[in-house]
Amino acid sequence: MEYARLGNTGMQVSRICLGCMGFGDAEHWTHKWVLDEANSRPIIQKALEMGINFFDTANVYSTGVSEEITGRALKDFAKRDEVVLASKVHGKMSDGPNGGGLSRKAIMSEIDNSLRRLATDYVDLYIIHRWDYNTPIEETMQALHDVVRAGKARYIGASAMYAWQFAKALHTADLHGWTRFVSMQNHMNLIYREEEREMLPLCRDEKIGTTPYSPLASGRLTRDVAAEKTMRSETDQIAKSKYDASAETDQQVIERVAETAQKRGVSRTQVALAWLLQKEPVTAPIIGATKLSHLDEAAGALAVKLSAEEVKYLEEPYVPHRVVGHV
């Protein structure tokens, strides 16, 4: 495993982050393809054995069940100080008027709820899952600062927003001397590259580490367009809303990933992840694993170093896409 500093911090994280959205409760949540606890634990255990120390979950994943599963497994299989644990806040956790969002009330309640479910005194990285259009950014940033000062989070990060919003949040923190975001968890892969226009240059300039989610476009980069459907491809409505299966240019990119993988003698997963890993300032793509083999494939991407010609070939068919994933 390789490790890198997260943004401008001194904290070292594995260059592969295990996303824990796939661990949860299929019966009571949107995603019907998630693994129950018994099937999740071996994946978390193997990730640790491979040297992965970076784990990402969220309060809203299976309405807290992902945090519970992740917390119990890490407590059983790892020393707390040796792992980097991230969770997120924003999603609707109850039907009440204050059941979600980034108000001070919501943040102060949800950090305690997450810590209880995770069975830990602190998270290493506390991430705002989306931008809250109904709460002043000053209120959000001060609340996050107080969470850090209380010792409940070591660092804070952000996810899935416009670059102007992220810049405003950074400026607000600087203006008041509050805790600054150190990471951006953005939607980015070979068939969705809109983050390269504004967000990545901003993060490079501000020394922010990026941890892209959906690095394989929910599996679309790993198989032919006409390949056999999976439970996720059939039932994941969120992913369906992000990608257009009929887009000819996307199909061309997918074909070039397959071609490059065949020439290299590696998997398509490894080519897609290798492309992300060579992007600045990408620290660690967040990969989902529902099979032990998914971890082996992802880790193998670290050994795949794409040439400038290969990168150009993979990127060439891309055309502008509508912005998705910010709400």
C-alpha positions as CSV (number, residue, x, y, z in Angstrom):
1,M,0.0,0.0,0.0
2,E,1.1,3.6,-0.7
3,Y,0.4,6.5,1.6
4,A,0.1,10.3,1.1
5,R,-0.6,13.4,3.2
6,L,-4.2,14.5,3.0
7,G,-4.0,17.9,1.5
8,N,-1.8,20.3,3.5
9,T,-2.1,18.2,6.7
10,G,0.5,15.9,8.2
11,M,-2.0,13.0,8.3
12,Q,-1.0,10.1,6.1
13,V,-3.8,8.2,4.4
14,S,-3.7,5.1,2.2
15,R,-4.0,6.0,-1.5
16,I,-7.0,3.8,-1.7
17,C,-9.9,4.7,0.6
18,L,-12.6,2.1,1.3
19,G,-16.0,3.6,0.9
20,C,-18.5,2.1,3.3
21,M,-21.8,3.0,1.6
22,G,-22.0,-0.6,0.5
23,F,-22.3,-1.9,4.0
24,G,-25.8,-1.5,5.6
25,D,-29.4,-2.6,5.5
26,A,-30.9,-3.4,2.2
27,E,-34.3,-3.9,3.6
28,H,-34.7,-0.4,4.9
29,W,-32.7,1.7,2.5
30,T,-32.6,3.0,-1.0
31,H,-29.8,0.8,-2.2
32,K,-30.8,-2.8,-2.4
33,W,-27.4,-4.1,-3.3
34,V,-25.7,-3.3,0.1
35,L,-24.1,-6.1,2.2
36,D,-25.3,-7.0,5.6
37,E,-22.9,-7.0,8.6
38,A,-21.9,-10.6,8.3
39,N,-20.8,-10.1,4.7
40,S,-19.3,-6.6,5.3
41,R,-16.9,-7.5,8.1
42,P,-14.5,-9.7,6.0
43,I,-14.1,-6.9,3.5
44,I,-13.2,-4.4,6.2
45,Q,-10.8,-6.9,7.8
46,K,-9.1,-7.6,4.5
47,A,-8.8,-3.9,3.7
48,L,-6.9,-3.4,7.0
49,E,-4.7,-6.4,6.3
50,M,-3.8,-4.9,2.9
51,G,-2.7,-1.7,4.6
52,I,-5.8,0.4,3.8
53,N,-6.1,2.8,6.8
54,F,-8.7,5.2,5.3
55,F,-12.4,4.5,5.7
56,D,-15.3,6.7,4.6
57,T,-18.9,6.5,5.7
58,A,-21.8,8.8,6.4
59,N,-24.7,9.2,8.8
60,V,-27.2,8.8,6.0
61,Y,-25.8,5.5,4.6
62,S,-28.5,3.0,5.5
63,T,-29.7,5.6,8.0
64,G,-26.8,5.0,10.3
65,V,-26.4,1.2,9.9
66,S,-23.2,1.7,7.8
67,E,-21.6,3.6,10.6
68,E,-22.6,0.9,13.1
69,I,-21.2,-1.9,11.0
70,T,-18.0,0.1,10.2
71,G,-17.5,1.1,13.8
72,R,-17.8,-2.4,15.2
73,A,-15.5,-3.9,12.6
74,L,-12.8,-1.3,13.1
75,K,-13.0,-1.8,16.9
76,D,-12.6,-5.5,16.5
77,F,-9.9,-5.6,13.8
78,A,-7.9,-2.4,14.3
79,K,-6.3,0.0,16.7
80,R,-8.3,3.2,16.6
81,D,-5.3,5.5,16.4
82,E,-4.0,3.5,13.3
83,V,-7.0,4.2,11.1
84,V,-8.3,7.3,9.5
85,L,-12.1,7.3,9.9
86,A,-14.3,9.8,8.0
87,S,-18.0,10.4,8.3
88,K,-20.4,12.9,6.8
89,V,-23.3,15.1,7.8
90,H,-26.2,16.8,5.8
91,G,-28.6,14.0,4.8
92,K,-32.1,13.7,6.2
93,M,-31.9,11.5,9.3
94,S,-35.5,12.1,10.7
95,D,-38.8,13.6,9.5
96,G,-38.6,16.6,11.7
97,P,-37.8,20.1,10.4
98,N,-34.3,19.9,11.9
99,G,-33.7,16.3,10.8
100,G,-31.0,17.2,8.2
101,G,-28.9,20.0,6.8
102,L,-26.0,22.0,8.2
103,S,-27.5,24.2,10.9
104,R,-25.6,24.4,14.2
105,K,-28.4,22.3,15.7
106,A,-28.1,19.6,13.2
107,I,-24.3,19.4,13.2
108,M,-24.1,19.3,17.0
109,S,-26.7,16.5,17.2
110,E,-25.4,14.5,14.3
111,I,-21.8,14.4,15.3
112,D,-22.8,12.9,18.6
113,N,-25.1,10.4,16.9
114,S,-22.3,9.4,14.5
115,L,-19.8,9.0,17.3
116,R,-22.2,6.8,19.2
117,R,-22.9,4.6,16.2
118,L,-19.2,4.4,15.3
119,A,-18.3,3.6,18.9
120,T,-15.5,6.1,19.0
121,D,-14.7,9.4,20.7
122,Y,-13.8,11.2,17.5
123,V,-13.7,11.0,13.7
124,D,-10.5,11.9,11.9
125,L,-12.4,13.7,9.1
126,Y,-15.9,15.2,9.4
127,I,-17.3,16.0,6.0
128,I,-20.3,18.1,5.0
129,H,-22.0,15.9,2.5
130,R,-23.6,18.6,0.4
131,W,-24.1,22.4,0.4
132,D,-26.9,23.7,2.6
133,Y,-28.8,26.5,0.8
134,N,-30.9,27.1,3.8
135,T,-28.2,27.8,6.4
136,P,-25.6,30.7,6.3
137,I,-22.2,29.3,5.7
138,E,-20.9,31.3,8.7
139,E,-23.2,29.2,11.0
140,T,-22.0,26.0,9.4
141,M,-18.3,26.8,9.6
142,Q,-18.4,28.0,13.2
143,A,-20.3,24.9,14.3
144,L,-17.7,22.7,12.5
145,H,-14.9,24.7,14.2
146,D,-16.5,24.0,17.6
147,V,-16.7,20.3,16.8
148,V,-13.0,20.3,16.2
149,R,-12.3,22.3,19.3
150,A,-14.4,19.9,21.3
151,G,-12.1,17.1,20.1
152,K,-14.9,15.3,18.3
153,A,-13.2,15.7,14.9
154,R,-9.5,16.1,13.9
155,Y,-10.1,17.7,10.5
156,I,-13.0,18.8,8.4
157,G,-13.8,18.2,4.7
158,A,-16.4,19.0,2.1
159,S,-18.1,17.1,-0.7
160,A,-20.1,17.7,-3.9
161,M,-20.5,21.4,-4.4
162,Y,-19.7,24.1,-6.8
163,A,-16.2,25.7,-6.7
164,W,-17.6,29.1,-5.8
165,Q,-19.3,27.6,-2.8
166,F,-16.2,25.8,-1.6
167,A,-14.2,29.0,-2.1
168,K,-16.8,31.0,-0.1
169,A,-16.5,28.4,2.8
170,L,-12.7,28.6,2.8
171,H,-12.8,32.4,2.8
172,T,-15.3,32.4,5.7
173,A,-13.1,30.2,7.8
174,D,-10.0,32.3,7.0
175,L,-11.9,35.5,7.8
176,H,-12.9,34.4,11.3
177,G,-9.9,32.2,12.1
178,W,-12.0,29.1,12.1
179,T,-11.0,25.5,11.1
180,R,-10.4,25.2,7.4
181,F,-11.5,22.4,5.1
182,V,-8.6,20.1,4.2
183,S,-10.3,17.8,1.7
184,M,-12.9,17.8,-1.1
185,Q,-14.8,14.6,-1.9
186,N,-15.9,15.2,-5.4
187,H,-17.7,13.3,-8.2
188,M,-15.0,12.4,-10.7
189,N,-14.1,9.6,-13.2
190,L,-13.2,9.2,-16.8
191,I,-16.8,9.7,-18.0
192,Y,-17.5,12.6,-15.6
193,R,-14.7,15.2,-15.6
194,E,-16.5,18.5,-15.0
195,E,-14.5,18.9,-11.7
196,E,-11.4,19.5,-13.7
197,R,-12.7,22.9,-14.9
198,E,-13.0,24.8,-11.6
199,M,-12.8,22.5,-8.5
200,L,-9.4,20.8,-9.1
201,P,-7.6,24.1,-9.9
202,L,-9.0,25.6,-6.8
203,C,-8.0,22.6,-4.7
204,R,-4.4,22.7,-6.1
205,D,-4.1,26.4,-5.3
206,E,-5.5,26.0,-1.8
207,K,-3.5,22.8,-1.1
208,I,-6.7,20.8,-0.6
209,G,-6.6,17.0,-1.0
210,T,-9.3,15.4,-3.1
211,T,-10.9,12.0,-2.6
212,P,-13.0,11.4,-5.7
213,Y,-16.1,9.3,-5.2
214,S,-17.7,7.1,-7.9
215,P,-14.2,6.5,-9.5
216,L,-15.6,3.7,-11.7
217,A,-18.9,5.5,-12.6
218,S,-20.8,3.0,-10.5
219,G,-19.2,0.1,-12.4
220,R,-19.8,1.5,-15.9
221,L,-16.0,1.8,-16.6
222,T,-15.5,-1.8,-15.7
223,R,-17.7,-3.6,-18.3
224,D,-19.0,-3.3,-21.8
225,V,-22.1,-1.2,-22.2
226,A,-24.0,-4.3,-23.4
227,A,-22.7,-6.5,-20.6
228,E,-25.0,-8.4,-18.3
229,K,-26.7,-6.2,-15.8
230,T,-25.9,-6.3,-12.1
231,M,-28.3,-5.7,-9.1
232,R,-26.7,-2.3,-8.7
233,S,-27.0,-1.3,-12.3
234,E,-30.6,-2.4,-12.3
235,T,-31.7,-0.8,-9.0
236,D,-29.4,2.2,-8.3
237,Q,-31.6,5.1,-9.4
238,I,-29.1,7.7,-8.1
239,A,-26.4,6.3,-10.4
240,K,-28.9,6.1,-13.3
241,S,-29.6,9.8,-12.9
242,K,-25.9,10.6,-13.2
243,Y,-25.0,8.7,-16.3
244,D,-26.5,8.5,-19.8
245,A,-26.2,4.9,-21.0
246,S,-26.8,6.0,-24.6
247,A,-24.1,8.7,-24.7
248,E,-21.8,7.7,-27.6
249,T,-18.8,9.6,-26.3
250,D,-19.1,7.8,-22.9
251,Q,-19.1,4.5,-24.7
252,Q,-16.0,5.5,-26.6
253,V,-14.2,6.2,-23.3
254,I,-15.3,2.9,-21.9
255,E,-14.0,1.1,-25.0
256,R,-10.7,2.9,-24.7
257,V,-10.4,1.8,-21.1
258,A,-11.0,-1.8,-22.2
259,E,-8.4,-1.5,-25.0
260,T,-5.8,0.0,-22.7
261,A,-6.4,-2.6,-20.1
262,Q,-6.0,-5.4,-22.6
263,K,-2.8,-3.9,-23.9
264,R,-1.4,-3.6,-20.4
265,G,-2.6,-7.0,-19.2
266,V,-4.4,-5.4,-16.3
267,S,-8.1,-4.9,-15.4
268,R,-10.3,-2.1,-16.5
269,T,-10.8,-1.1,-12.9
270,Q,-7.0,-0.7,-12.6
271,V,-6.8,1.6,-15.6
272,A,-9.7,3.8,-14.5
273,L,-8.2,4.1,-11.0
274,A,-4.7,4.7,-12.3
275,W,-6.0,7.6,-14.4
276,L,-7.4,9.2,-11.2
277,L,-4.3,8.5,-9.2
278,Q,-2.1,10.5,-11.6
279,K,-4.3,13.5,-11.4
280,E,-3.3,16.4,-9.1
281,P,-4.3,16.9,-6.3
282,V,-6.1,13.5,-6.0
283,T,-5.0,11.9,-2.7
284,A,-7.2,8.7,-2.6
285,P,-10.1,7.6,-4.8
286,I,-13.0,6.2,-2.7
287,I,-13.7,2.7,-3.9
288,G,-16.7,0.6,-3.0
289,A,-16.1,-3.1,-2.4
290,T,-18.7,-5.8,-2.2
291,K,-16.3,-8.7,-2.9
292,L,-12.9,-9.4,-1.6
293,S,-11.6,-9.4,-5.2
294,H,-12.6,-5.7,-5.5
295,L,-10.0,-4.8,-3.0
296,D,-7.2,-6.7,-4.8
297,E,-8.1,-5.0,-8.0
298,A,-8.1,-1.6,-6.5
299,A,-4.8,-2.0,-4.8
300,G,-3.3,-3.3,-8.0
301,A,-4.0,0.1,-9.6
302,L,-1.2,1.6,-7.6
303,A,1.3,-0.3,-9.7
304,V,-0.2,0.9,-13.0
305,K,1.6,4.1,-14.2
306,L,-0.1,5.4,-17.3
307,S,2.1,7.2,-19.9
308,A,1.2,10.7,-21.1
309,E,0.1,9.1,-24.4
310,E,-2.2,6.7,-22.7
311,V,-3.8,9.5,-20.6
312,K,-4.4,11.5,-23.7
313,Y,-5.9,8.5,-25.5
314,L,-8.3,7.8,-22.6
315,E,-9.4,11.5,-22.3
316,E,-9.7,12.4,-26.0
317,P,-13.4,11.4,-26.6
318,Y,-14.7,13.3,-23.6
319,V,-17.2,16.1,-24.2
320,P,-18.8,18.5,-21.6
321,H,-21.5,16.9,-19.4
322,R,-24.2,18.5,-17.4
323,V,-23.2,19.0,-13.8
324,V,-24.6,16.3,-11.5
325,G,-24.2,15.2,-7.9
326,H,-24.3,18.6,-6.1
327,V,-27.8,18.1,-4.7
